[in-house]
Amino acid sequence: MQPKEVIFMDYSLLWLDWKPVDSLPEYTKRIIGLPATRQGKAALRELISGLKAMGSEPEQCGSREPGPAIRLTECRGNDEKVTIRRRGESMEIAGSGRGLLYGVFHLLRHLTLGEAYPVWESSPVYPIRMLDHWDNADGSIERGYAGRSFFFYGGRPVYSERIRDYARLMASCGLNGCCINNVNVHENALKLLTGSYKRELKRISSCLGEYGVSLWISVSFSSPIELGGLPTADPLDPEVRQWWKDTCRQLFSSIPNLAGFLVKADSEGRPGPHSYNRSQAEGANMLADAVSPFGGKILWRCFVYNCTQDWRDTKTDRARAQCDHFAPLDGQFRDNVILQIKNGPVDFQIREPVSPLLGHLEHTNSMVEFQITQEYTGQQQHVCYLLPMFREVLDFHLGHRPRQDTVAESISAVCAVSNTGDNYNWTGHDLAGANLFGFGLLSWDPSANPTEIAREWSILSFGRDRVITETVTDILMKSRSIYEKYSVPLGIGWMCVPGNHYGPSPDGYEYDRWGTYHKATHTEIGVERGPGGTGFTQQYSPGLAAMYASVENCPEELLLFFHRLPYDYRMKDGRTLLQRIYDDHFEGFEESLAMSDAWDALAGRLDPDVFARVQERFRMQLHSAAQWRDVINSWLYRLTLIPDEKGRKIYL
Ligand code: GCW
């Protein structure tokens, strides 16, 4: 059954809700050029409607007419390069259809920011810049905090105008790929691969394609069994290989804008090549061969670890798993395979070191997977602007090469798990829109500045009131470190409620099978990951390995990721480790209170609905931050019986 569109239709346009701009330049009154491609035509439409919303009445005119104008010059090809030049009082945007789209959005954004002639010449650094959706066929979203899916309803994919607007949002910040279904592929989502939903997929794909966004789908490695009725999914079995080839031929021929598959194999119970004693490379390559005649790619996730660990086993260290599995396979993957690697070695915690696997793939394509859905970072009830963290990861020097050594220089694509759903404001927390927009800008240019992105997002979203811009930018820029302080500081991670991952439960995962332990006693806390411990530090290049292995040289914010230490260990500033953790929790709460007050001071300046929604979220955040502070501090005090030096309230 096709749902009524109205289910999806009540939503804001986020930063694409262009606002009137005072004194627009003369050239915004005329547009020259008639693009021929679908993307070029979309660019022209965006330009006209955007300028109208800003207060201009642009006329389309012939190239000989005098006077300042915007000229759209559509170039051949399909690349993404864009040039915006000033010619006297006129502006020219040149590029392929896709280039024109990026150029038009850039121009509109910068006119809103108050720049009269935003000249720009740019190409994205990565050819694949995508959002991964963990949307299920029944419309629920795994780790989704903004409502239900707008791609799936009642067990099947559905097309709606909202998807078109999502594509516009993606293109407007430089994104060009979208995987619409969960990497955990269940039930009807399995059938995306076969004919069952071709019509719907084609429609969705075509609408994304108009905005230069390719469609990706997640597939199950055991599809030959689940869908094809074969007895095995062994990647070396000829029948299995043929099944994938035939299936791909049919699928790719009916969905032109399909870019390939995302695969979670041998991970958290999902089937994979290990079941057949085949390597990850043999599994990925078999799929790569099946999609390659159609120019398809395989995004193969490296989130492979033992999720049935015995907590008594101290040899196994989950942090080591990705490197242990994948580093020895470097060079064995086909060219159309990209290994998708989470930014840290464990799982999207508020603070983790960079995944060492990123430094071991000299001869294999890799991409970083970030998570903008805030699974472990406050679930869009807390404000947590993630761009500073993403920049840290991209700027990180892996230490294997004298040049071209940063993560940004080592990868060939980027993706993030999307934070959107069918909520009116798309992201649950209005301020979480900054993570969506910001990830797009950073994926285009990994050297983009998080503070500037925050400022730009605020202006596009809330207008040019300087008080709003400064307050919002300040809140966003402080938010990550505040969340870190009152939740799990110093890289210790986890301590969240098992299952839903919201709020504190310091021993929640301690005796469980997931491999995430802190092993706190009344004298010490943490897992030793140096050479005398699990040896995880040795997965880094020698300089980094030595730095992380040494308690003195390890960056303090990661101290408890790498080391097991006594509570009376002296931090650089002379405080004990325990006192530092107490302080962080008390301060983190106070700082979140200050953020909430800063927001309250914007009353009357903002759209009352936005103001009230965010205010409500701050209430939830404060409630939860107090819970984190008190639970963790009480738990530590009860273990150690060492009081807070400042005598603040700790509950017994
Ligand atoms: O951390 C885990 C999440 C799962 C998720 C998994 C993954 C989609 O809790 O919900 O599954 O990561 O990244 O595959």
Residues whose N, C-alpha, C, O or C-beta is under 5 A from the ligand:
A	BS01	GCW	E142 R143 N184 D347
